[in-house]
């Protein structure tokens, strides 16, 4: 049993290493992104012509050079953004810089360009700090440990190769559908504020964004504060207000 347990632990390390490979995650995400965009195109949801879409893309293009300069992942990003025509209030970024913004995210709260920059900068920061990879490793490690714990008798026969693909799939799923931790959200808020300031968008807009979200959907009750992985809107506002004096010099720099 000791030998089996040691082999199981080694297996866990090897599989976790596969998941932490940024290049593999980015490549897998790019393929999944193509599928998501193709599915949206089949439904006629890709928006390239509306004033909303044009504003989103203009802000995105202005932020990309600053996001590239902030990239410390060791992997160059091929940034792409798709605007999806939908009432859904949503935006996301996948590993490697594949992004989407839903028109409802801009139109329902009636965001200005600086507030759009806060949204895009926030999502870019998630990708730059590889939050998907970190969340994937944590969840994949938990799931794999449970799998191994229940299957020590199979340890001598090796590991199911599908586990690695499962880990990659989980990472993509986390990048699009699953919430990050509160600490990751805080990092993305602050990093996004810095990116938008560097690109010439007023960082105060990161605060007014969440004030508008409060008016649209108040999530500041006690149950949300305790149970949600996301910060409340008021928590975000307080954190951004505290950071604003440190970010303003970036906006005012020549």
Buried (B, 14 or more C-beta within 10 A) or exposed (E): EEEBEEBBEEBBEEBBEBBBBBEBBBBBBBEBBEEBBEEBEEEEBBBEEBEBBEBBBEBBEBBBEBBBEBBEBEBEBEBBBBBBBBEEBBBBBBBBBBBBBBBBBBBBBEBBBBBBBBBBBBBBBBBBBBBBBBBBBEBBBEBBBEBBEEBEEBBEEEBBEEBBEBBBBBBBBBBBEBEBBBEBBBBBBBBBBBBBBBBBBBBBBBBBBBBBBBEEEEBEEEEBEEEEEBBBBBBBBBBBEEBBEEBBEBBEEE
